[in-house]
């Protein structure tokens, strides 16, 4: 699908939220205590080489079926996976070990496997993506939270100075990608086509003052990536940790979207998710989509959203009601990892894969954003 009218899109999204609702209680944000992911030790490492090539589609991923045959990770394993690297704009790098407090391993393993079947990823006949053509709409919430990463990916604003994206947009599992050395984030803003003041009553000057969305680019101060994404730490479950947080050099003034802990598919309105990205096949356009989740594990979601390279790193979000309020609120519950070839019973099949924000990941990302645990106790 191409550009669509604003009212039609609003109708679509409204239907997607309320469709199939059994009761208001079914679709409410249930806040709960989250574990603490505490820094144990930080050491300085040598500077990265920044020689890796960014890849839009990754092969050989151990997905839901493959991971179901693996033993559950121990607490020690999870502490290793959630330890992380920080790379600064001057090229210096540190490694931080973490440990957990108030952690119940069962909260990370709440998804019960079903035996339902799935279809593999494809663009299903008619392309279900919507280009947001309204120049005012594209720079308003929630679409204004979507940003472009200079390495060719998408991200989402999660604070006045932080962006959540996919780890593979900055690191290939072995080294940081070339573009990560001078990483930038583009935020869509309305700008005049030509400068200068316009005079009242002048059609010529009115045309000159017409505005259009364009990117305002901001340098990244530092980047944080969990070690679970690194191949020397883990290979089979690396896709579970395909997320990264970028801190901007200067704050933006846009409304950002809050984090949330991913509910199970049964607790998603209509079993649907939403996300927007900058797909490569539609240059200069912000592309929105919503679709059903086809399968999930404790860390991953397979979904039917049509997507192209460039949309990787998009923030997956849903709308649920706030407790004891009538207001619906959007929160980010995952990160779109992208189109991946995954191992299914020894065969490679392609799916669109998203990383779920679990209680541990919520605690870690929240700490990266706020720098303290006082703001990260409930998710």
C-alpha positions in Angstrom: 0.0 0.0 0.0 1.1 3.5 -0.7 0.2 6.8 1.1 -3.1 6.6 3.0 -5.4 9.3 4.4 -5.0 10.2 8.1 -8.5 9.3 9.1 -8.4 5.9 7.5 -5.1 5.1 9.2 -6.6 6.2 12.6 -9.6 4.0 11.9 -7.4 1.0 11.1 -5.3 1.4 14.3 -8.4 1.9 16.5 -9.9 -1.3 15.1 -6.6 -3.1 15.7 -6.6 -2.1 19.3 -10.1 -3.1 20.3 -10.7 -6.1 18.0 -11.4 -9.2 20.0 -11.4 -7.6 23.4 -12.9 -9.8 26.0 -12.7 -7.4 29.0 -10.8 -4.3 29.9 -8.8 -6.2 32.5 -7.5 -8.4 29.7 -5.7 -5.5 28.0 -4.2 -3.5 30.8 -0.6 -2.7 31.6 0.1 -4.7 34.7 3.1 -3.1 36.5 5.3 -5.5 38.4 8.6 -5.4 40.2 11.6 -6.0 38.0 15.0 -7.4 39.0 18.0 -5.1 39.4 20.9 -5.5 36.9 23.8 -4.1 38.9 27.3 -3.1 37.6 30.0 -5.4 39.2 33.2 -4.3 37.4 34.2 -2.1 34.5 37.5 -2.4 32.6 39.0 -0.5 29.7 39.4 -2.4 26.4 41.3 -1.5 23.3 39.5 0.6 20.7 37.4 -1.3 18.2 38.6 -1.6 14.6 35.2 -0.6 13.1 35.8 -2.8 10.0 32.6 -4.9 9.9 30.1 -4.5 7.1 26.5 -3.9 8.0 24.2 -6.7 6.8 20.4 -6.3 6.2 19.6 -10.1 6.3 21.4 -12.6 8.5 21.6 -16.3 7.9 22.0 -19.3 10.2 20.1 -17.8 13.1 19.1 -20.2 15.9 15.4 -19.3 16.2 12.5 -20.4 18.3 12.5 -24.1 17.2 16.3 -24.4 17.5 16.4 -22.7 20.9 13.7 -25.0 22.2 16.2 -27.8 22.1 18.7 -25.9 24.2 18.9 -26.1 28.0 17.6 -23.1 29.9 20.3 -20.5 30.6 21.5 -20.4 34.2 21.7 -17.2 36.3 25.5 -17.2 35.6 24.8 -17.5 31.9 22.3 -14.6 31.9 24.7 -12.4 33.9 27.3 -13.0 31.3 24.9 -12.3 28.4 23.7 -9.0 30.0 27.2 -7.8 30.7 27.9 -5.1 28.1 30.3 -3.0 26.2 30.2 0.8 25.9 31.9 2.6 23.0 32.4 6.3 23.1 32.6 8.8 20.3 36.3 9.2 20.7 36.8 5.5 20.0 37.5 4.3 23.6 35.7 1.2 24.8 34.9 -0.3 28.2 33.5 -3.7 29.3 31.1 -4.0 32.3 30.3 -7.1 34.2 26.8 -7.3 35.9 25.1 -9.3 38.5 21.4 -9.6 39.5 19.4 -8.8 42.6 15.8 -9.8 43.3 15.8 -12.0 40.2 13.3 -14.9 39.8 14.4 -16.9 36.8 10.8 -18.0 36.2 9.9 -14.4 35.2 12.2 -14.8 32.2 10.5 -18.1 31.2 6.8 -17.3 31.2 6.0 -18.3 27.7 4.5 -21.7 27.3 5.0 -23.4 24.0 2.0 -24.1 21.8 2.0 -26.6 18.9 0.3 -24.3 16.4 1.8 -24.0 13.0 3.3 -21.0 11.3 3.9 -19.6 7.8 7.2 -18.4 6.8 7.9 -14.7 6.2 6.9 -13.1 2.9 5.2 -10.1 1.4 1.7 -11.6 1.4 0.2 -10.6 -2.0 -0.9 -7.1 -1.3 1.8 -5.1 0.5 0.3 -4.2 3.9 2.7 -1.3 4.7 1.4 2.3 4.9 3.5 5.3 3.9 2.8 8.2 6.2 2.4 11.0 3.7 0.8 13.7 5.8 3.7 16.0 6.6 2.2 17.2 9.9 1.2 13.6 10.9 4.7 12.2 10.3 6.2 14.6 12.8 3.6 14.0 15.5 3.5 11.3 18.1 3.7 8.3 17.9 5.3 8.4 14.4 7.7 11.2 15.5 9.4 8.7 17.9 10.9 6.8 14.9 14.4 7.9 13.9 16.9 6.9 11.2 20.3 5.5 12.1 23.2 6.6 9.9 24.3 2.9 9.4 21.0 2.3 7.5 18.7 1.2 10.2 15.7 2.5 12.2 15.5 3.3 15.9 13.0 4.7 18.4 13.3 7.6 20.9 13.1 6.2 24.5 14.2 9.4 26.4 15.2 13.0 25.6 18.7 11.7 24.9 18.4 7.9 24.1 17.5 5.8 21.1 16.8 2.1 21.2 17.8 0.1 18.1 19.1 -3.3 17.0 22.6 -4.4 18.0 23.4 -5.6 14.4 22.9 -2.0 13.2 26.2 -1.1 15.0 28.0 -4.5 15.6 28.1 -7.7 13.5 28.8 -10.0 16.4 32.5 -9.8 16.0 33.4 -6.1 15.4 31.6 -2.7 15.2 30.4 -1.8 11.7 32.3 0.9 9.8 29.6 3.5 10.2 29.5 3.1 14.0 32.7 5.1 14.4 30.9 8.4 13.6 27.3 7.3 14.4 24.5 9.8 13.9 20.7 9.7 14.5 18.3 11.5 12.2 15.1 13.0 13.6 12.3 14.1 11.2 11.4 17.8 11.6 9.5 20.2 9.4 11.7 22.7 7.6 11.1 25.4 4.9 12.2 24.5 1.4 13.8 27.9 1.2 14.9 30.3 3.8 13.9 34.0 4.2 10.8 35.7 5.4 7.5 35.7 3.6 5.3 38.8 3.0 1.6 38.7 3.6 -0.5 38.2 0.5 2.4 37.0 -1.6 1.7 33.6 -3.2 5.3 33.4 -4.3 6.5 33.8 -0.8 3.9 31.4 0.5 5.3 28.7 -1.9 8.8 29.5 -0.8 7.8 29.0 2.8 6.2 25.6 2.3 7.6 23.1 4.7 8.5 19.5 4.3 9.9 16.8 6.6 13.7 16.4 6.7 16.2 14.9 9.0 18.0 16.8 11.6 21.1 14.8 12.4 22.7 14.4 15.8 26.0 12.7 16.8 25.9 9.8 19.2 27.8 10.2 22.4 28.2 6.6 23.3 26.7 3.2 22.4 25.9 0.2 24.7 25.5 -3.4 23.4 24.9 -6.5 25.6 27.6 -9.2 25.4 25.0 -11.8 24.6 25.1 -10.4 21.0 28.8 -11.2 20.7 29.7 -14.5 19.0 32.6 -15.3 21.4 30.1 -15.1 24.3 27.1 -16.9 22.7 26.2 -18.0 19.2 23.0 -20.0 19.4 21.0 -17.4 21.3 22.7 -14.3 20.0 19.6 -13.0 18.2 17.9 -12.8 21.7 20.2 -9.9 22.5 19.9 -8.0 19.2 19.4 -4.6 20.9 21.5 -1.5 21.6 21.0 1.9 23.2 22.5 5.1 21.8 23.0 8.2 23.8 22.8 11.4 21.9 25.2 14.3 22.3 22.4 16.8 22.8 18.8 16.2 23.8 15.9 16.5 21.4 12.5 18.1 22.1 10.3 15.4 20.7 7.9 13.3 22.8 9.5 9.8 23.3 7.9 6.4 23.9 8.2 4.6 27.2 9.5 1.0 27.7 7.2 -1.8 28.7 7.7 -5.5 29.5 6.4 -7.6 26.7 3.2 -9.5 27.5 2.5 -12.9 26.0 0.8 -13.0 22.6 -2.6 -13.9 24.3 -2.5 -10.6 26.1 -1.9 -8.5 23.0 -5.0 -6.7 21.7 -5.9 -8.8 18.6 -2.5 -10.5 19.0 -1.2 -7.5 17.0 1.9 -5.4 17.2 2.8 -2.0 15.6 6.0 -0.4 14.3 7.3 2.2 11.9 10.5 2.3 10.0 12.5 3.7 7.1 12.3 0.8 4.6 15.0 1.0 1.9 12.5 0.5 -1.0 10.6 3.6 0.0 13.4 6.2 0.3 12.4 9.4 2.2 9.2 7.9 3.5 8.2 6.7 7.0 6.4 3.4 6.7 3.9 2.1 9.3 2.5 -1.4 9.7 0.6 -3.5 12.1 0.2 -7.3 12.0 -0.3 -10.5 14.0 2.3 -12.3 16.0 2.6 -15.9 14.7 4.8 -17.4 17.4 6.8 -16.5 20.4 9.5 -17.8 22.8 10.7 -16.2 26.0 12.9 -13.9 24.0 11.6 -13.8 20.4 8.5 -13.1 18.4 7.8 -14.1 14.8 5.4 -11.9 13.1 3.7 -11.3 9.7 4.5 -7.7 9.1 5.7 -6.9 5.7 9.2 -5.2 6.0 12.2 -4.4 4.0 15.9 -3.7 4.9 16.2 -0.4 6.6 13.3 -1.1 9.1 15.6 -3.2 11.3 15.9 -1.6 14.8 12.3 -0.3 14.8 10.6 -0.2 18.1 7.7 -2.7 18.4 4.9 -1.2 20.4 1.3 -1.9 21.5 -1.5 0.1 23.3 -2.9 -1.1 26.6 -5.0 0.7 29.3 -3.2 2.2 32.2 -4.2 0.6 35.6 -7.3 2.3 37.1 -7.5 4.7 34.2 -9.6 4.9 31.0 -6.6 6.1 29.0 -4.8 3.9 26.5 -1.0 4.1 26.5 1.6 3.0 24.0 4.7 1.3 25.2 7.7 -0.4 23.4 7.7 -4.1 24.0 10.3 -5.3 21.5 12.9 -4.4 18.9 12.5 -5.5 15.3 15.5 -7.6 14.4 14.6 -8.0 10.8 14.2 -10.6 8.1 16.2 -13.6 9.2 16.9 -17.1 7.9 16.4 -19.4 10.9 17.0 -23.1 11.6 13.8 -25.0 11.5 14.3 -28.8 11.9 17.6 -28.6 10.1 16.2 -26.5 7.3 16.7 -22.7 6.7 13.4 -20.8 6.6 12.8 -17.0 6.5 10.8 -15.1 9.1 10.5 -11.6 10.4 11.9 -11.7 13.9 11.5 -9.3 16.9 13.3 -9.4 20.3 11.0 -9.3 23.3 11.7 -7.0 26.2 11.8 -9.3 29.1 12.0 -8.2 32.8 15.8 -8.5 32.7 16.2 -6.6 29.5 13.8 -3.9 30.7 15.9 -3.5 33.8 19.1 -3.3 31.8 17.8 -0.9 29.1 16.1 1.3 31.7 19.4 1.6 33.7 21.3 2.5 30.6 18.7 5.3 30.0 18.3 6.7 33.6 21.6 5.7 35.2 19.9 4.7 38.4 17.4 2.0 39.6 15.0 4.3 41.3 13.3 4.9 37.9 13.4 1.3 36.9 11.7 -0.6 39.8 8.4 -1.3 38.0 7.9 -2.3 34.4 
